[in-house]
Each structure stands twice: as C-alpha cells, then as structure tokens.
Amino acid sequence: MELKDKIKKFCNSLGLNNIGFIECKRFDDLEKFLKYKKEKGILNEFEEEDIEKRIDPKLLMKEGKTIISIAFPYFYEDVKKDLIYFSKYTLGMDYHIIVKEYLNKIGEYIVELGGNYKCFVDNNPLPERYIAMKSGVGFIGKNNCLITEEYGSYIFLGEIITDLYIEEDKPIKNKCGECNKCTKACPTKAILNWDTKNNASGINNNSNVCLSYINQKKQLEDVWIKKIGGRIWGCDTCQDVCPFNQNIKKSNLEAFKPIEYMKKPNLEELSTLDKRTFNEKYKSIACSWRGKNILTRNTFIALKNIKKEIPHIDKFNSPYVEEYYNKIKNLK
C-alpha cells in the first residue's frame, strides 16, 4: 500500500474522509493577489502582513515536501436559532484544541511511517482554503468558504507539513453556480467580485466588513453595532443560504456536538459574566480566545438590536464593559 493510501486509511479510521495532498512549495500564483490586498488596505488585523510567510510554507518547515489538508466537519445536529445566538462553529468544543489533537495523532502515524511533521490549525500564516482547494478537499464558493461534497462548508481545516514525498492530488471542479444567494443575503455586502485573472486564491471578500470579523473586534463603530443584529459571535448567513449546505451529511466527530447552554444562550449570565463562570463554561469554546468582555459586549448589542431590555448593572468588573454598556444603552 502506498504512503498516501496508508495515511488516508488512518484518517478514515478517525472519522475523517476529506483529505488532500499538495507539494510543499512557494505559492507563486498567490503573491500578486496578496500584494494587491495589502496595497488596497483590506487586510484585517488578524491576517499575517508578511506576504512571504503566507506564500512560502517552507519557512514553517524547511525540509517539508508535502502538505496534507484535512477537513473536520462540525455540523453535528440541527439547532433552531433563537433571535440571539452563537454561530454554529462555536456550539461544540473549541476546534483549535480538537483539530490539533487529531492532527497530532495523524502526525504520530507519519512518524511510524518514517517521516517527520508539523501541524497547523487556524492561527498560522498558511492560506488554508487555497491549500484545500488545490489539493481537492473542496472548492471555494462565492461566499469564500471551502465547500466539500459531503459536508458542505461546515468544516474546519487543518494542515500537516511532512518531509515525506507524497504524490499531489488534483483540484475538484468548482460547482458554485449563479444563484448568488450568499451575495444577496450578506448583511454587510462583504462578498465582492475580484478580477479573477489576478486572483489565484479563490477568495472574493472584504473581511474587514464581514460580521464574523467585526464582532471579534475590540472597538466598534455605531454602524457595525446595528448590523450585528442578534449575533453574539460569528455569522452563518452566507453559509445557511448556500444550496451546498442543504441536506448535507452530519459530522460524526462527537467533540463538535452542540453543548446545551450554547444552543440557547443564558443572556443574563452573559450580561454579567465573571471570570469564574467564563473559565468554567466558556473557556473551552472557540469564541473564548477574545475573552469574556467581548462576549458580554456582544450580548448587550444583541439585546439592543432585537429590542430586549439590557439588564440593569450596578457594578461592573471591567471599565471596557461599562463603556460599551453605556454606549449601547444610549444608542439611537
């Protein structure tokens, strides 16, 4: 059995079915587009500014020969949204932790096969969707999400760079059509139409005005506060309307099973969130990395936007929370 087949079979044994392989080399075709984005000032604060780090994976592992891209489905069960809600991807355990655990298991198997590895999930400079697209894990839709045939776009991505040489996979056909449902539904019109001749990335949005980015920011202008609606964290709008996310296969990864208190948020608790409660209940959730104050602020925003009363608070545990409490309460 070839290396690729052995690794795929091992991944399958873990419940992972979407795996792709691509040569670990400089992504020359991405350089022009990333420079264009930088010149236009539409990189967001969470994106790596050093373009070379984004297009040359050998800076992460000099001896790397192959990048393995793996999709981790998280749509475990249908959850009826309340007017105030968390994005689907935050309903289960923190994917940063879970995906890393899976990647390390696969990495240990690669060591058994005679290789070395480094694994990556989310907070790294790799162009994850581009790698997944090039390696045939899925295609990139107009909503800028990586869409898989089995699980739609409700997936997390993880990567392993190894010094084993494994034959590349080919991209699959891009099946995104002309329905434009995501473009029409986007509340901030973040989905754009780039010049495709200069854009090898497949990404066509201004993430600076995407609500998934906006409600993670520390400072918010009034116009964005109103746009957030009832979203405590993230935004599923462009994914929920996508035809490729209808009648999809559900995840068998139990770590992503929605937690009861995430399915129906306790708004009073979130409005007065203290450190102890945050650590006990929310520390292991994907949205915890921005801290408790952002969750509390976003709860105030959601309550205001759906015209529910924001609880009266006499004592604040943070000047930041107090500032936004007063700002949001008085917002016209």
C-alpha positions as CSV (number, residue, x, y, z in Angstrom):
1,M,0.0,0.0,0.0
2,E,1.3,3.5,-0.9
3,L,2.0,6.2,1.7
4,K,-1.0,8.2,0.5
5,D,-3.3,5.3,0.9
6,K,-2.0,4.4,4.3
7,I,-2.4,7.9,5.6
8,K,-5.9,8.2,4.1
9,K,-6.9,4.9,5.6
10,F,-5.6,6.0,9.0
11,C,-7.6,9.3,8.7
12,N,-10.7,7.3,7.8
13,S,-10.3,5.3,10.9
14,L,-10.5,8.5,12.9
15,G,-13.7,9.5,11.1
16,L,-12.1,11.9,8.6
17,N,-13.0,11.5,4.9
18,N,-11.8,14.7,3.2
19,I,-8.0,14.6,2.8
20,G,-5.9,16.1,0.1
21,F,-2.2,16.3,-0.7
22,I,-0.2,19.1,-2.3
23,E,3.5,19.7,-2.8
24,C,5.1,21.9,-0.2
25,K,6.5,24.7,-2.3
26,R,6.2,28.5,-2.7
27,F,2.7,29.6,-3.9
28,D,3.9,32.0,-6.6
29,D,0.4,32.4,-8.0
30,L,-0.8,33.9,-4.7
31,E,1.8,36.7,-4.5
32,K,0.2,39.2,-6.9
33,F,-3.3,39.0,-5.2
34,L,-1.9,39.3,-1.7
35,K,0.1,42.3,-2.7
36,Y,-3.0,43.9,-4.2
37,K,-5.0,43.3,-1.0
38,K,-2.2,44.9,1.1
39,E,-1.9,47.9,-1.2
40,K,-5.7,48.4,-1.1
41,G,-5.6,48.2,2.8
42,I,-8.1,45.4,3.0
43,L,-6.0,43.0,5.1
44,N,-7.6,42.7,8.6
45,E,-5.8,42.8,11.9
46,F,-5.8,39.0,12.2
47,E,-4.1,38.4,8.9
48,E,-0.3,37.9,8.5
49,E,1.1,41.1,6.9
50,D,4.4,39.4,5.7
51,I,3.4,38.1,2.3
52,E,6.4,35.8,2.1
53,K,5.3,33.9,5.2
54,R,1.9,33.3,3.6
55,I,3.1,32.0,0.3
56,D,6.2,30.0,1.3
57,P,5.3,27.0,3.6
58,K,9.0,26.0,3.7
59,L,9.5,28.9,6.1
60,L,7.4,26.8,8.5
61,M,9.3,23.6,7.8
62,K,12.4,23.8,5.7
63,E,12.6,20.1,4.9
64,G,8.8,19.9,4.1
65,K,7.9,18.0,0.9
66,T,4.1,17.6,1.2
67,I,1.2,19.5,2.8
68,I,-1.7,17.4,3.9
69,S,-5.0,19.3,4.1
70,I,-7.8,17.7,6.2
71,A,-11.4,18.8,6.6
72,F,-13.1,18.4,10.0
73,P,-16.9,18.5,9.8
74,Y,-18.7,20.3,12.6
75,F,-22.4,20.3,11.6
76,Y,-23.4,17.7,14.2
77,E,-27.1,18.3,14.6
78,D,-29.8,20.8,13.6
79,V,-30.1,23.6,16.1
80,K,-33.0,26.0,16.0
81,K,-31.7,29.5,16.3
82,D,-33.2,32.0,18.8
83,L,-33.2,35.7,17.9
84,I,-29.9,35.9,19.8
85,Y,-27.4,33.1,19.0
86,F,-23.9,31.8,18.6
87,S,-22.5,30.8,15.2
88,K,-22.7,27.0,14.5
89,Y,-19.0,26.6,14.7
90,T,-18.8,27.7,18.3
91,L,-21.6,25.4,19.6
92,G,-19.2,22.4,20.4
93,M,-15.8,22.2,21.9
94,D,-13.0,24.6,20.8
95,Y,-11.9,23.4,17.3
96,H,-8.4,24.7,17.9
97,I,-7.9,22.1,20.6
98,I,-9.8,19.3,18.9
99,V,-8.3,19.6,15.5
100,K,-4.8,19.9,16.9
101,E,-5.3,16.6,18.8
102,Y,-6.4,14.9,15.6
103,L,-3.5,16.3,13.6
104,N,-1.0,15.1,16.2
105,K,-2.5,11.6,16.1
106,I,-2.0,11.6,12.3
107,G,1.4,13.1,12.8
108,E,2.4,10.3,15.1
109,Y,1.3,7.8,12.5
110,I,3.5,9.7,9.9
111,V,6.5,9.2,12.3
112,E,5.7,5.4,12.3
113,L,5.9,5.6,8.5
114,G,9.4,7.1,8.7
115,G,8.6,10.8,8.4
116,N,8.6,14.0,10.4
117,Y,5.8,16.5,10.7
118,K,4.5,19.9,11.9
119,C,0.8,20.5,12.2
120,F,-1.3,23.7,12.0
121,V,-4.8,24.9,12.7
122,D,-6.2,28.4,12.0
123,N,-3.7,30.7,13.8
124,N,-0.9,30.4,11.3
125,P,0.1,32.2,8.0
126,L,-0.8,29.2,5.7
127,P,-3.5,30.0,3.1
128,E,-5.7,27.2,4.3
129,R,-8.6,27.4,1.9
130,Y,-6.2,27.8,-1.1
131,I,-4.3,24.7,0.0
132,A,-7.6,22.7,0.5
133,M,-8.8,23.9,-2.9
134,K,-5.6,23.0,-4.7
135,S,-5.4,19.6,-3.0
136,G,-9.0,18.6,-3.9
137,V,-10.5,18.7,-0.5
138,G,-13.2,21.0,-1.8
139,F,-13.9,24.1,-3.9
140,I,-14.2,27.7,-2.9
141,G,-17.7,29.2,-3.3
142,K,-18.8,32.8,-3.9
143,N,-19.3,33.0,-0.1
144,N,-15.5,32.4,0.2
145,C,-16.0,29.2,2.2
146,L,-14.3,25.9,1.3
147,I,-17.2,23.7,0.2
148,T,-16.9,19.9,0.5
149,E,-19.1,17.5,-1.4
150,E,-20.2,15.6,1.8
151,Y,-20.4,18.2,4.5
152,G,-20.8,21.5,2.6
153,S,-18.9,24.4,4.1
154,Y,-19.5,23.5,7.7
155,I,-15.9,22.3,8.2
156,F,-12.7,23.3,9.9
157,L,-9.4,22.9,8.1
158,G,-6.1,21.6,9.5
159,E,-2.8,21.1,7.8
160,I,0.2,18.8,8.3
161,I,3.6,19.5,6.6
162,T,5.7,16.4,6.3
163,D,9.1,15.6,4.9
164,L,7.7,12.5,3.2
165,Y,7.1,12.9,-0.5
166,I,3.5,12.0,-1.4
167,E,2.0,12.4,-4.8
168,E,-0.2,15.5,-5.2
169,D,-3.9,15.4,-5.6
170,K,-5.8,17.5,-8.2
171,P,-8.4,20.2,-7.6
172,I,-12.0,19.2,-8.0
173,K,-14.4,21.1,-10.2
174,N,-15.8,24.3,-8.8
175,K,-19.6,23.7,-8.8
176,C,-20.6,27.1,-7.4
177,G,-23.3,28.4,-9.8
178,E,-25.1,31.6,-10.5
179,C,-27.7,31.6,-7.7
180,N,-25.9,34.4,-5.8
181,K,-27.9,33.7,-2.7
182,C,-24.9,34.3,-0.4
183,T,-24.1,37.7,-2.1
184,K,-27.7,38.8,-1.7
185,A,-28.0,37.6,1.9
186,C,-24.8,39.1,3.2
187,P,-25.8,41.8,5.7
188,T,-22.8,44.0,5.1
189,K,-22.2,43.2,1.4
190,A,-18.8,41.8,2.2
191,I,-18.8,39.5,-0.8
192,L,-17.1,41.1,-3.7
193,N,-16.3,40.3,-7.4
194,W,-12.5,40.4,-7.7
195,D,-10.7,40.4,-11.1
196,T,-10.2,36.6,-11.3
197,K,-7.2,37.0,-13.6
198,N,-5.3,38.5,-10.7
199,N,-6.8,36.3,-8.0
200,A,-5.5,32.8,-7.7
201,S,-6.7,32.5,-4.1
202,G,-10.4,31.9,-4.9
203,I,-11.2,34.3,-2.1
204,N,-13.6,37.2,-3.0
205,N,-14.5,39.2,0.1
206,N,-13.5,42.2,2.1
207,S,-13.1,40.5,5.5
208,N,-13.0,43.9,7.2
209,V,-16.7,44.3,6.7
210,C,-17.6,40.6,7.4
211,L,-19.6,40.3,10.6
212,S,-17.7,37.2,11.6
213,Y,-14.7,39.5,11.8
214,I,-16.5,42.6,13.1
215,N,-18.0,41.1,16.2
216,Q,-14.5,39.9,17.3
217,K,-13.0,43.4,17.1
218,K,-12.3,45.3,20.3
219,Q,-13.5,48.7,19.1
220,L,-16.8,49.0,17.2
221,E,-18.4,52.0,15.4
222,D,-22.2,52.5,15.8
223,V,-22.9,51.4,12.2
224,W,-21.5,48.0,12.9
225,I,-23.2,47.7,16.2
226,K,-26.5,47.9,14.4
227,K,-25.5,45.5,11.7
228,I,-24.6,42.7,14.2
229,G,-28.2,42.0,14.9
230,G,-28.7,39.1,17.4
231,R,-25.3,37.5,16.7
232,I,-23.3,37.0,19.9
233,W,-20.5,35.5,17.9
234,G,-19.8,34.9,14.2
235,C,-22.3,35.0,11.3
236,D,-23.7,32.0,9.4
237,T,-25.8,33.9,7.0
238,C,-23.9,33.2,3.7
239,Q,-23.5,29.5,4.7
240,D,-27.1,29.0,5.8
241,V,-28.5,30.1,2.4
242,C,-25.9,28.1,0.3
243,P,-27.5,25.3,-1.7
244,F,-24.5,23.1,-0.9
245,N,-25.3,23.2,2.8
246,Q,-28.8,21.7,2.3
247,N,-29.3,18.0,3.1
248,I,-25.6,17.5,4.0
249,K,-24.1,14.7,5.9
250,K,-23.7,15.4,9.6
251,S,-20.5,15.2,11.5
252,N,-19.6,12.0,13.4
253,L,-17.0,13.9,15.5
254,E,-18.6,13.9,18.9
255,A,-16.4,16.8,20.2
256,F,-18.4,19.1,18.0
257,K,-21.8,18.0,19.4
258,P,-23.5,21.3,20.5
259,I,-23.4,22.0,24.2
260,E,-26.9,22.7,25.7
261,Y,-26.0,26.2,27.1
262,M,-24.5,27.2,23.8
263,K,-27.7,26.2,21.8
264,K,-29.8,28.5,24.0
265,P,-27.6,31.3,25.5
266,N,-28.2,32.4,29.0
267,L,-28.4,36.1,28.3
268,E,-28.5,37.2,32.0
269,E,-25.4,35.1,32.7
270,L,-23.5,36.5,29.6
271,S,-24.5,40.1,30.5
272,T,-22.8,39.8,33.9
273,L,-20.1,37.3,33.0
274,D,-17.5,36.9,35.7
275,K,-14.1,35.3,35.4
276,R,-15.1,32.1,37.3
277,T,-18.1,31.4,35.1
278,F,-16.2,32.2,32.0
279,N,-13.5,29.7,32.9
280,E,-15.9,27.0,33.9
281,K,-18.3,27.2,30.9
282,Y,-16.8,29.2,28.0
283,K,-13.0,28.7,28.2
284,S,-13.3,25.5,26.1
285,I,-15.4,27.2,23.4
286,A,-13.9,28.6,20.1
287,C,-15.0,32.1,20.9
288,S,-13.2,32.2,24.2
289,W,-9.9,33.5,22.8
290,R,-11.1,37.1,22.7
291,G,-12.0,36.9,26.4
292,K,-15.2,37.4,28.5
293,N,-15.6,41.1,27.9
294,I,-16.2,40.8,24.2
295,L,-18.9,38.1,24.8
296,T,-20.6,40.4,27.3
297,R,-20.4,43.4,25.0
298,N,-21.9,41.4,22.1
299,T,-24.7,40.2,24.4
300,F,-25.6,43.9,25.1
301,I,-25.5,44.6,21.4
302,A,-27.8,41.6,20.5
303,L,-30.3,42.6,23.2
304,K,-30.4,46.2,22.0
305,N,-30.8,45.1,18.4
306,I,-33.8,42.8,19.0
307,K,-35.3,45.4,21.3
308,K,-35.0,43.4,24.5
309,E,-34.1,45.2,27.7
310,I,-30.4,45.1,28.7
311,P,-30.2,44.1,32.4
312,H,-29.5,46.9,34.9
313,I,-26.0,46.6,36.2
314,D,-24.8,48.5,39.3
315,K,-21.2,47.2,39.5
316,F,-19.0,46.5,36.5
317,N,-16.0,44.2,36.6
318,S,-14.3,46.0,33.7
319,P,-14.1,49.6,32.5
320,Y,-14.4,48.3,28.9
321,V,-17.7,46.6,29.7
322,E,-19.0,49.7,31.4
323,E,-18.1,51.9,28.5
324,Y,-19.9,49.7,26.0
325,Y,-22.9,49.1,28.3
326,N,-23.5,52.9,28.4
327,K,-22.7,53.3,24.7
328,I,-25.1,50.6,23.6
329,K,-27.9,51.5,26.0
330,N,-27.9,55.1,24.8
331,L,-27.6,54.2,21.1
332,K,-30.4,55.6,19.0
